[in-house]
């Protein structure tokens, strides 16, 4: 019986997590979360994110995917005790002096999880993550292509990053 669930399995970290837990984790696409029937879980890995890439600037979509969907899943998990571990991948950007809508959405979920004293959760704030197979539009792969292939770099004016 598979009792580990993961969102964000198409991302860089999620792909590796699912590969390492092959046969022991069920990847749930975001569009299926609202109607998904969760069984009892041992571990739930929340890796989904929206708003950290160029072009991901729809504020309603950011709210839906980064806050509302997490709260909906937490409600479903709380209805089906006993529950075990919930790992939430946030962002190091929550520590910046100037917050972006993206980092604020991640911080909102962190605050919710920290207020749930009885619910076993862990918040992870990765800094720069890169490696073979990283998404083409991320900064490090773009920098490498720029250096080796002469691809021009487009920068966002007044960007805020960790």
BELUR-V19043 format. One record per helix or strand of 2 or more residues. SS is the DSSP state (H for helix, E for strand). FROM is the first residue (numbers start at 1). LEN is the number of residues. If there is no record, write none. Layout:
BEGIN
SS&FROM&LEN + SS&FROM&LEN
END
This chain:
BEGIN
E&4&4 + H&12&9 + E&26&2 + H&30&6 + E&43&4 + H&59&20 + E&85&5 + H&92&4 + H&101&15 + E&121&4 + H&139&11
END
